[in-house]
Amino acid sequence: MVRYVSSILALALTISPAGAFSPAFVGRLQAAPASSVLAMSAATDFDLNTYLSEKCGLIEAALDASITSTVPETDRICESMKYSLMAGGKRIRPALCLATCNMFGGSDDDAMPTAVALEMIHTMSLIHDDLPSMDDDDLRRGKATNHVLYGEDVAILAGDALLSTSFEHVARFTPKSIPADRTLDVIARLGQSVGAVGLAGGQVKDLECEAKAGVELSELTWIHTHKTAALLKVAVASGAILGGATPAEVEACEIFALDIGLAFQVADDILDVTADTATLGKTAGKDEETDKTTYVKLMGLEGSRKEARRLVDEAKGALAPFGDRAAPLLAIADFIVNRKN
Ligand code: GRG
């Protein structure tokens, strides 16, 4: 990890003497059953809080070191990129990537450039999702959205720059000890997860359905398989590939991820109607206000809770072959539906 962060800094400092590096762990990861999505959570002996505290400390440091303005002309775009990247967030996608890599014997260093790239892509999608032409939101992660602070033009470009930097980051910083074909596979999968059969396609279908009455469950599932689950899927698949998993093992991990990806969205829909804006860090009640089709609208609150639990149970089943080595991933699966923001 130290070697990896140093190499990012070395690159930045060769061009700019002003490379800032201030590792800061933000302890915002709470699993609080009292007001969580599910009233009952599956008991597990695994200490997820300690695990995530440790992993998120490393992730925050790597994220902080990943963007540095190298000349005065790039100060504004870098500030805007970094504002959203470092605005908080649960860091679920990078944590999933590291945990899956570790499960197959890989190190945090092996997967950290990909973990950083995943959070850059996720942050890009949040910046773009909040734009006036999309969800038109002014609050994200408890802070003003990027376009409110930097203007719509710069926000679009900050998202674009985060996206392109994510690929550069994986290509440049993945350790040379990882066979190049694995790194290439990760880059290809990341690209696919953002494109027409990923975030962008899911978002377009979502926009189409906003204007439509009678959206069916199959359509909702397609939207969220692509808009939400695709990034979780590539997070675990990449971790598995970098850790040296076989194709069959990667596939088992992908089944797990698709299930927790959908469970993540069901949980999000539940939280939209059960949590308040301050806890969520984004506008609560937005789905109802805009009459959006959600799992809660189609299945009801109790039906959605049952569906979230079913998906998590199914997800866990996919990791049964890995025994105790899967403990962190199983605990993250529970966290995804027990979270309160
Ligand atoms: C521009 C190529 C391109 C794609 C972007 C805007 C868009 C297309 C897609 C929207 C994707 C999106 C915002 C999906 C919602 C996923 C979701 C549930 C986000 C919330 O994730 P959390 O709870 O957020 O992990 P934090 O803040 O904790 O990181």
Boltz pocket constraint, residues with backbone or C-beta under 6 A from the ligand:
constraints:
  - pocket:
      binder: B
      contacts: [[A, 88], [A, 89], [A, 90], [A, 91], [A, 92], [A, 122], [A, 124], [A, 125], [A, 126], [A, 128], [A, 129], [A, 134], [A, 141], [A, 194], [A, 195], [A, 199], [A, 200], [A, 203], [A, 227], [A, 228], [A, 264], [A, 265], [A, 268], [A, 341]]
      max_distance: 6.0
